[in-house]
Amino acid sequence: MIDPIDLFNECLEHPEPFFSKEYFNNDPLISKNYPLLRANKEILKLLKEVKDSNTGKEDILKKIDKILINTEGINSIPFVNYFLTRDMTYSVYIDGKIDQRLEFLDSIIDYYFKSGRYKLVEESGILLSVQSNEDTLSHKKTDKFSKIKLKSILTSMQYSNIKLLKNLEKKVFWDFDKSVPMQDLKKHFKLHHYDKWKLQGSKRNKKADYCILNKDILFICECKHQKEGGGGQSQAWGQILDIVDCEKLGCSSDHEKENYIGFLDGFHFNSLINDSERKNTIIAALGKNKSKNYFVNTWGLEKLLK
């Protein structure tokens, strides 16, 4: 098997590309039947009813409130954006009691019309803004794309995706989000390291991404995609280091046929090249393991699994 520290250093010599086509989002344009557009249309109709009605106003306000509470992404429509001009955020609104929410709605609707905002939304629509918002948030979907990328690599290397474990002489893989024959695998492999990792940290019974069998060697892989620093992504490298660090898990590290892979792809992987502190942390964790666990980028993963 390849030495983990040597492979990690080679990964630093073969950095991640500026962009990867595997992460291109080709979702079609949203249609006029998109739930958020339908919800906005219904709210405009109900707002007009509130303005024109002398009776039954509370029932109409309750209908508006129900849509605001139950529609995913409703905080991006113009009417809810208007809340901010009244020192109200959507998160505070939904945490309020029903009578508080209705009182707030009643207090702003007249001003919403007088300001000209209702007419503006009615005439221009929100299709473009909703589509722009969907495109803006598409980067948040890239976490699943790291799994798509890994699956593509495995398929190109003739690994098969099967449900059951028939023998240990094939190249196969399983997706932890679907089904992994753990009981069968435990008959052949020591998985106490994985069992301990699942219980580590604040998230209990977490799952890795892929389980990969290369004849008699089992790889368990945790994937992360990191485009840039900051936000939740800033901890991606540390999160995948956890699965390869036997000492941190209190694992005996005596699993010769069970290897754990931390797969970090994305352009920001390259920041490790000039970050001595993080490089040394990773190398120290890899060096303390008796068994061979790996911290790799795309280039290193492909070399390891060939």
N, C-alpha and C positions, 0 to 999 in steps of 0.2 A: 504494500500500500504506500501511497505517497505520504511524505512527511508533512504534517499540518502546517508547521511554521514555514517550511520552504514554499508550500503552495500559496499561503497567504502573501508572502513576499513577492511571488510571481504575479499574483493578482494585482499588486500595486504597480507592477511593470506593464500590466495590460489593463489599463483603466476602462471605465464604462464610457460608452459613446455619448456624444452630446444629446442625442435623442434616440429613441427606440421605436420602431414602427409597431411593435407589439402593444404599445400604449396609446396608439391612435384610437380615439373614440369616434366611431362611425354611426352613432345613434341617429336615426332619421329625424327630420324636423317634427316638432310637436304638431298635432292636429287641432282643429277647432273643438274637437270633442275631449281634449285634454281636461282631466278633472279640475285643475286649477282655473282654467278658463271658464268652465261651466259654473264653478263656485262664484267667480267674480261677476259673471253675468247675473246670477241669481241675487247676489248681494246688491247690485245696482238696481235691480227691480224692486227689492224690498226697501231700499233706502228711499226710492221714489214714493213707495206706499206710505212710509212713515211720514214723509214731508206732506203728502196730500191728505192723510187720514186725520180725522178728528176723534175717531174712536178705535178701540182695538190696537192702540199703539204698542202696548206691552207685549201682546202676542207676536207682533211683527218683529219687535226687538229680540224676542226669544228665538225666533227663526234665524235672525242674523247671527246671534250669539252661538247657536248650535253649529252653524257653518264654520264660524271662526274657531270654535273649539275642536271640531272633528275633521277639518280638511288639512291634509299634509301640505306643507309649503305655503299656507295661506298668509303667513307673515310677510311674504314678498309682494303682495298685491298693493296697489296704490292706497286703498282705503286704510289698510293696516299701517302702511308707512306714514300716513297722516297722524296716526296716534302719537308719533314722536314730537309733533308740533304742540302737543298737549301734555308733554312730559310723561308719556306712558309708553312702556315697551310691551311687546307682545307677551313676553315671558311673565311680566307682572300681571298683565291682563288675565291670562289663563289661570293664574294662581288666585285671582280674586273670587269672592263669593258671587253667586248669580245676581243678587240684588245690586252689588257694587258694579258688576259688569254692565248691567242694563242701564243703571244710572249714568255711567260714563258714556255709553253709546248715545243715550238720549241727549246728553250735554253737547255732543260734537256734531251731530248730523246736520243741524241747521247751518252751522259755520262751514261745513264741508260743501254745502250747496252755494252759500254766499261767496265763498272764496273762488268759485269757478272751477274747482277741482273735479266735481262730479261731471260737469259738462265736458271738461277736457278728456277725462277717462272714457266717457260715453262716446265721444267723437273719434278719438284716436285708438281706443282699444288697448289691450295689454299683450297682444300676441308676441310682438317683438321683444318687449321687456321680459316676458316669461321665458322665451327662447334664449335670450341673452343670459338670464339667470341660470338656466339649465347648463349652458355652455361654461359659465363661470364656475359652477360647482362640479363639473365633470372630473376635475383633477382629484376630487375626493373619492372617486371610484377606482383609482389606480391600484389600491391595495389588492383587489381581486385580480388585477391584471398581472401581478407578479406570479400568481398561481397559473394563469393562462400561459405566461411565458415559460414557466418551468414545465408545464404539461407539453408544450410544443417541443421543448428540448428533448424530453423523454420519448415522445412519439417519434421524433426524427432519429433517435438512437435505437429504435426497434424495441422499446419497452412496451409491454402490453398492459392494458388497464382491465383487470379481471376482478370478479367478486370474491372468489374463493381461493384458498391456498392449496394447490394440488401437489406441488413438489417444490424443492429448493433449487432446481436446475434451470430456472428461467429468469428472464429479466422482466419484472412486473412492477406496477406501482398502484397505490391506492390513495384516494383523496379522503382525508380525515373528515371533511364536511359531509361525506356520503357514507361510505362503509369500509371499515378496515377489519379484517379477520384477526383481531387481537388475541383471542383465545387460542387460535391455531398457531399464531406467531410465537406466543409465550411457551409453547411446547418445544420450540426450537431455539429461542433467543432469550437472553436475560434483559428484561425491560424495566428493571427497578429504577434506572436513571430516568426514564420517561415518566414513570409513575410519580417520582418525586417532583419532576419539573412541572407536571400538571397542577400540583398543589402549591407551587411557589407564587409569591406575590399576592396582590389583592384579588385577582381573578382566579377563582377556583375551578377546577376541572376544565382548564383550558385545553385546546387541542393544537397540535402542530398542523402543518399544511399537507405534507405528503409523506407517505411511507413507501420506500423504494427498495426493492429486492434485486440485487445483482448476484444471481446464483446463490452462494451461501453467505453473502454479506448483506446486512440490513442497514439502510440509511433512513433516518427520520429527519425530515427537513422542515425548518421554520423559515418562512420567506418574509422579507420586508422590502418595500420600495421607498427610496428616499431621493427626492429631486433637489431639495435645498435644505438649508438649516433653519432652525426656528420652529415654533409650534410643536405639535405632537410628533412631527417627524424627527425632531432633534434627538429623541431617545431611541430611534429605530436600531442603531448599531448596538446599543446596550441591551435592548430586548432580545435580539437574536444571539448576542454573546451568551446570555443566560443558559441557553439550551446546550451549549458546548462546554460549559464550565463545570466539570465534575466536582471540583473542590467546593465551589459555592453551594452545590446541591448536597454536599455531604455524601457523595456517591463513591463507592469503592473503586470505580474506574476499571473494573476487571471485565469489561465487556469487549472482548477482542473481535467478535463478529457483528457487533452493533455499533455503528458510527452515527454521530449526530452532526447535522450540517446547519450552520447559520448562513442563509443566503441573502446578501444585501446587494440589490441592484439599484440602478438609478445614478444620475450624474453626480450626486453629492457623495457617492462612495469615494470619489476621487479626492475628496477633502482629507481623507486619511493619509494620503501620500505625504503631506507636509505637516501632519499632526503627530508629533512624536509621543505625546502623552497617551492618546488613544491607541496608537500602534503598539506601544509597549504594554498597555493593558490587555490588548487582544493576544499578543504574543505570549505574555505571562500566563494567561488562561490556557492557551493551547499547549504550552510547554509543561504545565503541571499535570496534564492528563496522561495516564498510562496508556489508555486506549486512544485511538486516533479519531478525534473530532475535528471539524473543519469550519473555518470562517472564510467564505468565498464570495466573489462577485460572479458575473455571468461567465467570464472566461474560465475562472477556476472551477465553477460547477460543471461546465462542459468537459473539462479535462478530467475531473474526478469521476464522472459517471461513464466515461467512454470505456 
